Amino acid sequence: MTLEELLALPPTVNVTTAARALGIGVHKAYNLIKDGTFPVQPLSLGGTVRVPTAALWRVLGVTPPRSDHA
């Protein structure tokens, strides 16, 4: 995933997208989540698991550009 793609992500992403950003397979990502060792704290919303993009950026060392809108 390119930096431009990372910065264009919505506030939360699915596990498939998070795995792609981290460079791991989706099955590995789900196993890490199940084991509690996924590098980002996922959000369990009913039967859906979402990953906060800001936390994903932090793990990857990505700093989003600052907006000058106040």
Backbone as XML, in Angstrom:
<?xml version="1.0"?>
<chain id="A" units="angstrom">
  <residue number="1" name="MET">
    <atom name="N" x="0.858" y="-1.165" z="0.000"/>
    <atom name="CA" x="0.000" y="0.000" z="0.000"/>
    <atom name="C" x="0.907" y="1.232" z="0.000"/>
  </residue>
  <residue number="2" name="THR">
    <atom name="N" x="0.582" y="2.187" z="-0.839"/>
    <atom name="CA" x="1.387" y="3.404" z="-0.924"/>
    <atom name="C" x="1.014" y="4.378" z="0.191"/>
  </residue>
  <residue number="3" name="LEU">
    <atom name="N" x="1.889" y="5.343" z="0.423"/>
    <atom name="CA" x="1.600" y="6.378" z="1.418"/>
    <atom name="C" x="0.322" y="7.122" z="1.048"/>
  </residue>
  <residue number="4" name="GLU">
    <atom name="N" x="0.159" y="7.412" z="-0.212"/>
    <atom name="CA" x="-1.055" y="8.104" z="-0.666"/>
    <atom name="C" x="-2.303" y="7.284" z="-0.355"/>
  </residue>
  <residue number="5" name="GLU">
    <atom name="N" x="-2.232" y="5.974" z="-0.572"/>
    <atom name="CA" x="-3.372" y="5.097" z="-0.257"/>
    <atom name="C" x="-3.638" y="5.073" z="1.250"/>
  </residue>
  <residue number="6" name="LEU">
    <atom name="N" x="-2.571" y="5.000" z="2.047"/>
    <atom name="CA" x="-2.727" y="5.011" z="3.506"/>
    <atom name="C" x="-3.410" y="6.287" z="3.981"/>
  </residue>
  <residue number="7" name="LEU">
    <atom name="N" x="-2.988" y="7.414" z="3.442"/>
    <atom name="CA" x="-3.541" y="8.696" z="3.874"/>
    <atom name="C" x="-4.983" y="8.903" z="3.414"/>
  </residue>
  <residue number="8" name="ALA">
    <atom name="N" x="-5.399" y="8.160" z="2.402"/>
    <atom name="CA" x="-6.764" y="8.287" z="1.874"/>
    <atom name="C" x="-7.757" y="7.349" z="2.571"/>
  </residue>
  <residue number="9" name="LEU">
    <atom name="N" x="-7.274" y="6.543" z="3.524"/>
    <atom name="CA" x="-8.176" y="5.603" z="4.194"/>
    <atom name="C" x="-9.214" y="6.333" z="5.044"/>
  </residue>
  <residue number="10" name="PRO">
    <atom name="N" x="-10.401" y="5.734" z="5.174"/>
    <atom name="CA" x="-11.436" y="6.312" z="6.044"/>
    <atom name="C" x="-11.040" y="6.136" z="7.517"/>
  </residue>
  <residue number="11" name="PRO">
    <atom name="N" x="-11.800" y="6.695" z="8.442"/>
    <atom name="CA" x="-11.459" y="6.635" z="9.871"/>
    <atom name="C" x="-11.248" y="5.225" z="10.422"/>
  </residue>
  <residue number="12" name="THR">
    <atom name="N" x="-12.000" y="4.253" z="9.933"/>
    <atom name="CA" x="-11.772" y="2.858" z="10.302"/>
    <atom name="C" x="-11.756" y="2.028" z="9.029"/>
  </residue>
  <residue number="13" name="VAL">
    <atom name="N" x="-11.029" y="0.912" z="9.088"/>
    <atom name="CA" x="-10.953" y="0.012" z="7.939"/>
    <atom name="C" x="-11.240" y="-1.413" z="8.387"/>
  </residue>
  <residue number="14" name="ASN">
    <atom name="N" x="-11.538" y="-2.259" z="7.423"/>
    <atom name="CA" x="-11.761" y="-3.664" z="7.749"/>
    <atom name="C" x="-10.416" y="-4.363" z="7.932"/>
  </residue>
  <residue number="15" name="VAL">
    <atom name="N" x="-10.456" y="-5.577" z="8.415"/>
    <atom name="CA" x="-9.231" y="-6.317" z="8.710"/>
    <atom name="C" x="-8.441" y="-6.592" z="7.434"/>
  </residue>
  <residue number="16" name="THR">
    <atom name="N" x="-9.110" y="-6.832" z="6.334"/>
    <atom name="CA" x="-8.419" y="-7.085" z="5.067"/>
    <atom name="C" x="-7.559" y="-5.895" z="4.676"/>
  </residue>
  <residue number="17" name="THR">
    <atom name="N" x="-8.113" y="-4.690" z="4.786"/>
    <atom name="CA" x="-7.374" y="-3.481" z="4.435"/>
    <atom name="C" x="-6.230" y="-3.237" z="5.412"/>
  </residue>
  <residue number="18" name="ALA">
    <atom name="N" x="-6.480" y="-3.448" z="6.691"/>
    <atom name="CA" x="-5.436" y="-3.274" z="7.699"/>
    <atom name="C" x="-4.295" y="-4.262" z="7.458"/>
  </residue>
  <residue number="19" name="ALA">
    <atom name="N" x="-4.631" y="-5.500" z="7.143"/>
    <atom name="CA" x="-3.610" y="-6.510" z="6.864"/>
    <atom name="C" x="-2.772" y="-6.100" z="5.659"/>
  </residue>
  <residue number="20" name="ARG">
    <atom name="N" x="-3.438" y="-5.609" z="4.638"/>
    <atom name="CA" x="-2.727" y="-5.155" z="3.439"/>
    <atom name="C" x="-1.766" y="-4.029" z="3.779"/>
  </residue>
  <residue number="21" name="ALA">
    <atom name="N" x="-2.201" y="-3.082" z="4.593"/>
    <atom name="CA" x="-1.354" y="-1.960" z="4.995"/>
    <atom name="C" x="-0.135" y="-2.452" z="5.768"/>
  </residue>
  <residue number="22" name="LEU">
    <atom name="N" x="-0.329" y="-3.490" z="6.593"/>
    <atom name="CA" x="0.754" y="-4.038" z="7.402"/>
    <atom name="C" x="1.628" y="-5.024" z="6.645"/>
  </residue>
  <residue number="23" name="GLY">
    <atom name="N" x="1.199" y="-5.405" z="5.450"/>
    <atom name="CA" x="1.983" y="-6.341" z="4.651"/>
    <atom name="C" x="1.882" y="-7.780" z="5.124"/>
  </residue>
  <residue number="24" name="ILE">
    <atom name="N" x="0.733" y="-8.130" z="5.716"/>
    <atom name="CA" x="0.509" y="-9.503" z="6.168"/>
    <atom name="C" x="-0.774" y="-10.025" z="5.530"/>
  </residue>
  <residue number="25" name="GLY">
    <atom name="N" x="-0.957" y="-11.325" z="5.591"/>
    <atom name="CA" x="-2.165" y="-11.934" z="5.054"/>
    <atom name="C" x="-3.350" y="-11.737" z="5.990"/>
  </residue>
  <residue number="26" name="VAL">
    <atom name="N" x="-4.520" y="-11.825" z="5.427"/>
    <atom name="CA" x="-5.736" y="-11.607" z="6.212"/>
    <atom name="C" x="-5.919" y="-12.705" z="7.257"/>
  </residue>
  <residue number="27" name="HIS">
    <atom name="N" x="-5.553" y="-13.941" z="6.936"/>
    <atom name="CA" x="-5.680" y="-15.024" z="7.911"/>
    <atom name="C" x="-4.727" y="-14.796" z="9.084"/>
  </residue>
  <residue number="28" name="LYS">
    <atom name="N" x="-3.522" y="-14.338" z="8.787"/>
    <atom name="CA" x="-2.561" y="-14.016" z="9.838"/>
    <atom name="C" x="-3.121" y="-12.896" z="10.718"/>
  </residue>
  <residue number="29" name="ALA">
    <atom name="N" x="-3.702" y="-11.877" z="10.089"/>
    <atom name="CA" x="-4.271" y="-10.752" z="10.839"/>
    <atom name="C" x="-5.360" y="-11.230" z="11.789"/>
  </residue>
  <residue number="30" name="TYR">
    <atom name="N" x="-6.267" y="-12.069" z="11.307"/>
    <atom name="CA" x="-7.343" y="-12.576" z="12.174"/>
    <atom name="C" x="-6.779" y="-13.438" z="13.298"/>
  </residue>
  <residue number="31" name="ASN">
    <atom name="N" x="-5.732" y="-14.217" z="13.012"/>
    <atom name="CA" x="-5.109" y="-15.019" z="14.069"/>
    <atom name="C" x="-4.476" y="-14.130" z="15.128"/>
  </residue>
  <residue number="32" name="LEU">
    <atom name="N" x="-3.820" y="-13.054" z="14.707"/>
    <atom name="CA" x="-3.221" y="-12.117" z="15.662"/>
    <atom name="C" x="-4.293" y="-11.431" z="16.504"/>
  </residue>
  <residue number="33" name="ILE">
    <atom name="N" x="-5.410" y="-11.075" z="15.879"/>
    <atom name="CA" x="-6.520" y="-10.461" z="16.615"/>
    <atom name="C" x="-7.051" y="-11.452" z="17.651"/>
  </residue>
  <residue number="34" name="LYS">
    <atom name="N" x="-7.248" y="-12.687" z="17.220"/>
    <atom name="CA" x="-7.762" y="-13.727" z="18.129"/>
    <atom name="C" x="-6.813" y="-13.938" z="19.304"/>
  </residue>
  <residue number="35" name="ASP">
    <atom name="N" x="-5.506" y="-13.895" z="19.034"/>
    <atom name="CA" x="-4.494" y="-14.092" z="20.082"/>
    <atom name="C" x="-4.257" y="-12.850" z="20.932"/>
  </residue>
  <residue number="36" name="GLY">
    <atom name="N" x="-4.830" y="-11.717" z="20.513"/>
    <atom name="CA" x="-4.617" y="-10.472" z="21.238"/>
    <atom name="C" x="-3.264" y="-9.836" z="20.964"/>
  </residue>
  <residue number="37" name="THR">
    <atom name="N" x="-2.629" y="-10.206" z="19.842"/>
    <atom name="CA" x="-1.301" y="-9.683" z="19.526"/>
    <atom name="C" x="-1.266" y="-8.839" z="18.256"/>
  </residue>
  <residue number="38" name="PHE">
    <atom name="N" x="-2.435" y="-8.506" z="17.730"/>
    <atom name="CA" x="-2.480" y="-7.620" z="16.562"/>
    <atom name="C" x="-1.906" y="-6.272" z="16.985"/>
  </residue>
  <residue number="39" name="PRO">
    <atom name="N" x="-1.086" y="-5.632" z="16.158"/>
    <atom name="CA" x="-0.403" y="-4.408" z="16.592"/>
    <atom name="C" x="-1.302" y="-3.190" z="16.814"/>
  </residue>
  <residue number="40" name="VAL">
    <atom name="N" x="-2.560" y="-3.293" z="16.460"/>
    <atom name="CA" x="-3.527" y="-2.209" z="16.655"/>
    <atom name="C" x="-4.728" y="-2.788" z="17.394"/>
  </residue>
  <residue number="41" name="GLN">
    <atom name="N" x="-5.257" y="-2.055" z="18.368"/>
    <atom name="CA" x="-6.440" y="-2.513" z="19.090"/>
    <atom name="C" x="-7.647" y="-2.431" z="18.165"/>
  </residue>
  <residue number="42" name="PRO">
    <atom name="N" x="-8.190" y="-3.583" z="17.749"/>
    <atom name="CA" x="-9.350" y="-3.546" z="16.856"/>
    <atom name="C" x="-10.623" y="-3.196" z="17.616"/>
  </residue>
  <residue number="43" name="LEU">
    <atom name="N" x="-11.606" y="-2.750" z="16.885"/>
    <atom name="CA" x="-12.919" y="-2.436" z="17.441"/>
    <atom name="C" x="-13.881" y="-3.549" z="17.046"/>
  </residue>
  <residue number="44" name="SER">
    <atom name="N" x="-14.496" y="-4.188" z="18.012"/>
    <atom name="CA" x="-15.500" y="-5.210" z="17.725"/>
    <atom name="C" x="-16.858" y="-4.545" z="17.783"/>
  </residue>
  <residue number="45" name="LEU">
    <atom name="N" x="-17.520" y="-4.514" z="16.657"/>
    <atom name="CA" x="-18.828" y="-3.877" z="16.549"/>
    <atom name="C" x="-19.829" y="-4.941" z="16.122"/>
  </residue>
  <residue number="46" name="GLY">
    <atom name="N" x="-20.414" y="-5.606" z="17.110"/>
    <atom name="CA" x="-21.308" y="-6.716" z="16.785"/>
    <atom name="C" x="-20.489" y="-7.839" z="16.178"/>
  </residue>
  <residue number="47" name="GLY">
    <atom name="N" x="-20.824" y="-8.242" z="14.979"/>
    <atom name="CA" x="-20.083" y="-9.292" z="14.284"/>
    <atom name="C" x="-19.006" y="-8.755" z="13.373"/>
  </residue>
  <residue number="48" name="THR">
    <atom name="N" x="-18.767" y="-7.455" z="13.431"/>
    <atom name="CA" x="-17.803" y="-6.808" z="12.549"/>
    <atom name="C" x="-16.587" y="-6.354" z="13.342"/>
  </residue>
  <residue number="49" name="VAL">
    <atom name="N" x="-15.430" y="-6.507" z="12.741"/>
    <atom name="CA" x="-14.190" y="-6.019" z="13.350"/>
    <atom name="C" x="-13.651" y="-4.897" z="12.468"/>
  </residue>
  <residue number="50" name="ARG">
    <atom name="N" x="-13.396" y="-3.748" z="13.081"/>
    <atom name="CA" x="-12.841" y="-2.596" z="12.369"/>
    <atom name="C" x="-11.529" y="-2.202" z="13.037"/>
  </residue>
  <residue number="51" name="VAL">
    <atom name="N" x="-10.655" y="-1.586" z="12.266"/>
    <atom name="CA" x="-9.356" y="-1.144" z="12.769"/>
    <atom name="C" x="-9.282" y="0.370" z="12.606"/>
  </residue>
  <residue number="52" name="PRO">
    <atom name="N" x="-9.012" y="1.108" z="13.684"/>
    <atom name="CA" x="-8.903" y="2.561" z="13.591"/>
    <atom name="C" x="-7.688" y="2.960" z="12.740"/>
  </residue>
  <residue number="53" name="THR">
    <atom name="N" x="-7.931" y="3.766" z="11.748"/>
    <atom name="CA" x="-6.875" y="4.164" z="10.826"/>
    <atom name="C" x="-5.769" y="4.955" z="11.523"/>
  </residue>
  <residue number="54" name="ALA">
    <atom name="N" x="-6.116" y="5.854" z="12.431"/>
    <atom name="CA" x="-5.098" y="6.655" z="13.124"/>
    <atom name="C" x="-4.120" y="5.757" z="13.872"/>
  </residue>
  <residue number="55" name="ALA">
    <atom name="N" x="-4.622" y="4.707" z="14.517"/>
    <atom name="CA" x="-3.753" y="3.769" z="15.236"/>
    <atom name="C" x="-2.883" y="2.987" z="14.258"/>
  </residue>
  <residue number="56" name="LEU">
    <atom name="N" x="-3.440" y="2.639" z="13.122"/>
    <atom name="CA" x="-2.691" y="1.952" z="12.080"/>
    <atom name="C" x="-1.564" y="2.846" z="11.575"/>
  </residue>
  <residue number="57" name="TRP">
    <atom name="N" x="-1.870" y="4.119" z="11.349"/>
    <atom name="CA" x="-0.829" y="5.068" z="10.926"/>
    <atom name="C" x="0.302" y="5.124" z="11.948"/>
  </residue>
  <residue number="58" name="ARG">
    <atom name="N" x="-0.054" y="5.182" z="13.246"/>
    <atom name="CA" x="0.975" y="5.262" z="14.297"/>
    <atom name="C" x="1.908" y="4.053" z="14.249"/>
  </residue>
  <residue number="59" name="VAL">
    <atom name="N" x="1.330" y="2.867" z="14.115"/>
    <atom name="CA" x="2.135" y="1.647" z="14.053"/>
    <atom name="C" x="3.075" y="1.678" z="12.848"/>
  </residue>
  <residue number="60" name="LEU">
    <atom name="N" x="2.593" y="2.237" z="11.750"/>
    <atom name="CA" x="3.388" y="2.282" z="10.526"/>
    <atom name="C" x="4.312" y="3.502" z="10.459"/>
  </residue>
  <residue number="61" name="GLY">
    <atom name="N" x="4.218" y="4.389" z="11.444"/>
    <atom name="CA" x="5.065" y="5.581" z="11.447"/>
    <atom name="C" x="4.647" y="6.622" z="10.424"/>
  </residue>
  <residue number="62" name="VAL">
    <atom name="N" x="3.368" y="6.616" z="10.078"/>
    <atom name="CA" x="2.834" y="7.569" z="9.097"/>
    <atom name="C" x="2.273" y="8.782" z="9.834"/>
  </residue>
  <residue number="63" name="THR">
    <atom name="N" x="2.700" y="9.953" z="9.424"/>
    <atom name="CA" x="2.169" y="11.185" z="9.989"/>
    <atom name="C" x="1.310" y="11.857" z="8.929"/>
  </residue>
  <residue number="64" name="PRO">
    <atom name="N" x="0.006" y="11.960" z="9.197"/>
    <atom name="CA" x="-0.846" y="12.617" z="8.200"/>
    <atom name="C" x="-0.514" y="14.090" z="8.104"/>
  </residue>
  <residue number="65" name="PRO">
    <atom name="N" x="-0.679" y="14.655" z="6.910"/>
    <atom name="CA" x="-0.406" y="16.085" z="6.776"/>
    <atom name="C" x="-1.374" y="16.892" z="7.631"/>
  </residue>
  <residue number="66" name="ARG">
    <atom name="N" x="-0.871" y="17.953" z="8.209"/>
    <atom name="CA" x="-1.714" y="18.801" z="9.059"/>
    <atom name="C" x="-2.631" y="19.645" z="8.203"/>
  </residue>
  <residue number="67" name="SER">
    <atom name="N" x="-3.835" y="19.779" z="8.674"/>
    <atom name="CA" x="-4.788" y="20.653" z="8.008"/>
    <atom name="C" x="-4.744" y="22.015" z="8.698"/>
  </residue>
  <residue number="68" name="ASP">
    <atom name="N" x="-4.739" y="23.072" z="7.919"/>
    <atom name="CA" x="-4.705" y="24.412" z="8.480"/>
    <atom name="C" x="-6.094" y="24.967" z="8.744"/>
  </residue>
  <residue number="69" name="HIS">
    <atom name="N" x="-7.103" y="24.109" z="8.618"/>
    <atom name="CA" x="-8.479" y="24.546" z="8.895"/>
    <atom name="C" x="-8.670" y="24.593" z="10.405"/>
  </residue>
  <residue number="70" name="ALA">
    <atom name="N" x="-9.133" y="25.701" z="10.893"/>
    <atom name="CA" x="-9.323" y="25.837" z="12.339"/>
    <atom name="C" x="-10.776" y="25.964" z="12.710"/>
  </residue>
</chain>
